[in-house]
Amino acid sequence: MKGQEIMEQMDSYVMKTYARIPVALVRGQGTRVWDADGREYLDFMTGLAVCSLGHCHPKVVEAIREQAGRLLHVSNLFYMEPQGTLARLLVENSCFDRVFFCNSGAEANEAAIKLARKYSKQKYGPGRYEIITTERSFHGRTLATLTATGQTKYQKGFEPLPEGFTYVPYNDLDAVAARISDRTCAVMIEPVQGEAGVYPASPEYMTGLSQLLRDRGVLLILDEVQTGFGRTGQLFAYQHFAGVTPDIMSVAKALGGGVAIGAMLATSEVSSGFEPGNHASTFGGNPLACAAGIAAFTAIIEENLPERARVMGDYFQAKLRSLMGAGSHIADVRGLGLMIAVELSVDATEVARRARENGLLVNVIAGKILRLLPPLTVTEDELDQAVAVIAKAVQETAA
Ligand code: PLP
């Protein structure tokens, strides 16, 4: 099909829940994707932090091929090798002891919310169910996770929302301390707020929060759906911060190297809140997704990609900052590792459109922020190309 036909078919038959970019992508390799009409782009969106290994990493593709010919799916009522192996890898490389598998970030957070409530009620009594989240957060689109999301624009029209969520400003330890009550079972935060526009937590906040919650017997849930698997320059973002020991962590996105999979990890103490029958997912942890996950996770570690994200992220941020100054129309450059925002004083949607015309795909947030999520395998040369395209697009938009 030609690009136009692909777009018309989707516009006719798929529900209109996305304001789509008028490009039909058909192929990807490394940092590059191609549209149906043969145009090549540098992909700095990576499926929104999913393809951190670049598109179609050969080891992930091979693992999927091999597993697809052997066993695609069996019920979670049976044992299966790939699920156990992936769980072991996750546990051996984090501070957690047990893993529950699902299919997305929202499901991982949903599982985290359920486990936090179940464990806390068991330990402290039925009144202990409230979860404190932060303003500007994003935790998913299911009813519970959009309620956990501290942005009313995602909640409007879906009321009544589930009970038991309350919001405090991000990076404000006093606000959390003041909000904790006998009802509080957990605090749930992103180490870097991604969907809101890439706002990193301060080290004092993360370390102080972990200590505060330990002292008050409140669980710390880290949403690492976007920050996990090397994106920020550590395998998991909490590893940037001294003494931070979360009780529960949700992950998804990059875990499957492009295949849908999510996971919720917890300490053995907190995991004891779940018994057989308490939570389940038909597809969660299926052999195909786990085989992809094993290959992706192994490649991320073997290729030392967290360290590479740190080095390349510093390089990219420095280059982007060098564009700033009077008349640059760049108000801020911020981020952690290869999770970077460029805040503009001109229309970011128009900048992204011009960048696309010059072969670079970038994400726009709130009409004024470019979110840059290149693969962790990106080269200096590709980063230089992106900086040049962005600089040109900003100047043309401002002219
Ligand atoms: N949590 C965070 C921090 C996210 O960035 C996202 C998605 O962008 C989600 C949760 C939801 O993940 P999913 O879209 O896989 O349900």
Boltz pocket constraint, residues with backbone or C-beta under 6 A from the ligand:
constraints:
  - pocket:
      binder: B
      contacts: [[A, 48], [A, 103], [A, 104], [A, 105], [A, 106], [A, 107], [A, 109], [A, 138], [A, 139], [A, 140], [A, 141], [A, 190], [A, 192], [A, 194], [A, 195], [A, 223], [A, 224], [A, 225], [A, 226], [A, 252], [A, 253]]
      max_distance: 6.0
